[in-house]
Structure formats: structure tokens, C-alpha cells
Amino acid sequence: MRKILLFGKISENGGKINGAAAYVAAGLVKLGLCASVFAKINESEYDKVCAFFDENGINKDNLFTDSYKLDDTGISAVFITGDFVSDNFGMGLIIELSDKYRALEIPIIFDPGCECEDVDNLNEIARSSTVFVPSSEDALRLCNMTDPEEISEHYLSLGAHKVVVTLDKQGAYYKSRVECGTAPTFRADKVIDTTGAGDAFSAGLISGIADELPLGEAVVRANACGCIAIQHEGVYMPNSAELREYMLSHRFVVDGCKDF
């Protein structure tokens, strides 16, 4: 089973687990992958975070409260969240590991979406990533650009191998050195709750990259996961059978999903 290593911040508050890495990992498990999250957890929150991981089938070997020993054996891809970079500890570790993973040709997917204002560090990880996945809002903050093609060209010129700019209901623009285009959203039968749609998108994209799909196909899969998520209450992640059926039975909406 393919193993994805995620780097993020995770916490618990009032019974709710916070942190994109936890939910993306849950989505990856439902899509048939093994997910392990590297995160430092407050000791008082550790048991509840572990309970969430057990419930969702997420590997706990890389959770820690104090010292750590990173287990990255056999990984197929790495996912880094912006909130992990916002921690000085996290930034130092990612700089150390980026060269290692690139030398091993292990894809590094980086989503900078967070409230972190450390633009220099976020851009440093972006240029060293295999797939950089900013939203249009992230890109405006990080490079002061709004056009998806210009954003992509900018980060490709800095060193990223591939760029995916998410465009909310308009889908996502993607570009690499061999392909580019806009992947539209899928038709939504109903829109109930947009919570967690971005995490579902990330899970779909990472699974496509782990499957070595062409970038455009991976983005289409990601869009389908996100569209399924918004049709359910709360954070919802599709399983692989549900995803397959949805992609076969629903059409694209070229001008964007009008209902959200």
C-alpha cells in the first residue's frame, strides 16, 4: 500500500480536531492509501488526537509530544501544510528534508494555505516543491499576482516542477513543463456544506500524484473529491468506489458550480 507522509500542525479544542493534515490524511485513507502525519501534539491533547487517528485509520507513528524519530521509510509522496512551515521547528526540518526527498524523486506537495505571514519561508518551500498548490488568495499574498498562468510561470521559473492554482468554484489551473490547462468543477446535485472541501481536494490530488497520473488527471480527481465533499454535512471524504462512481456519472461544469 502506498504511504503518504504529511507534515502539519494538529490540535484539539472542545472535542474538535484542528489541522488540515489530519483531515487530508483521513481522506487519503478512504481513498486506499496509508497516511502518516508528522506533528507535535500538546501532551494534554495527545489522547484525543490519537483517538481521531484510530477512528480514521491514520498511522500514529510520527505523532510526538517531545522528542521524535521520523519514520519516512517506504513513502510514495510528501504533503506539507503551510501551518507546519509557520513553526520555526517545522521550517528547519523541511529545509533539511527537501533535498533528501527530491534526490530520491519522492514528490513533495506543498499547500501554503494558512494565516502564516512568513512570506519568505513559504516561498522558499514553494520553490523546492514538486507540486505547489496555492489558492488564488495565497498567490496574491505570496507573489502579488492574480493571473493563474502568470502565477504558475513565476513558481516554475523559481524551481517548482508543477503548479496547481485553486480557483474555488471555477476549478483549478494547472501547469508543468509538459502540460497546462484549467480543470473545471463537476456538477453538484446539491450544495450543503463547503467545510473540508479543500482538504478533500488535497486528498484527491495527492492520491493522483501517488498513482503517477498526469497532472491534469490528478487535478480532475481532486475536483471530484472536493465536489463530493460539499454535498455532505460537515467534513466528508469520499472513498475510492464513491469517487469512481461520481466521476463516471457526473459531468463537468465549465463555467463553475453556480450553487456555491
DAPEFEN-V135070 format. One record per run of one state. SS is the DSSP state (hx for helix, st for strand, lp for the rest). FROM is the first residue (numbers start at 1). TO is the last residue. If there is no record, write none. Layout:
BEGIN
ss: [SS | SS]
from: [FROM | FROM]
to: [TO | TO]
END
This chain:
BEGIN
ss: [lp | st | lp | st | lp | st | lp | hx | lp | st | lp | hx | lp | st | lp | st | lp | st | hx | lp | hx | lp | st | lp | hx | lp | st | lp | st | hx | lp | hx | lp | st | lp | hx | lp | st | lp | st | lp | st | lp | hx | lp | hx | lp | hx | lp | st | lp]
from: [1 | 3 | 8 | 11 | 14 | 16 | 19 | 20 | 31 | 34 | 41 | 43 | 57 | 59 | 60 | 63 | 65 | 75 | 82 | 86 | 88 | 104 | 107 | 112 | 119 | 129 | 131 | 133 | 135 | 136 | 144 | 148 | 159 | 162 | 167 | 168 | 171 | 172 | 177 | 180 | 184 | 185 | 187 | 197 | 211 | 215 | 230 | 240 | 250 | 252 | 254]
to: [2 | 7 | 10 | 13 | 15 | 18 | 19 | 30 | 33 | 40 | 42 | 56 | 58 | 59 | 62 | 64 | 74 | 81 | 85 | 87 | 103 | 106 | 111 | 118 | 128 | 130 | 132 | 134 | 135 | 143 | 147 | 158 | 161 | 166 | 167 | 170 | 171 | 176 | 179 | 183 | 184 | 186 | 196 | 210 | 214 | 229 | 239 | 249 | 251 | 253 | 260]
END
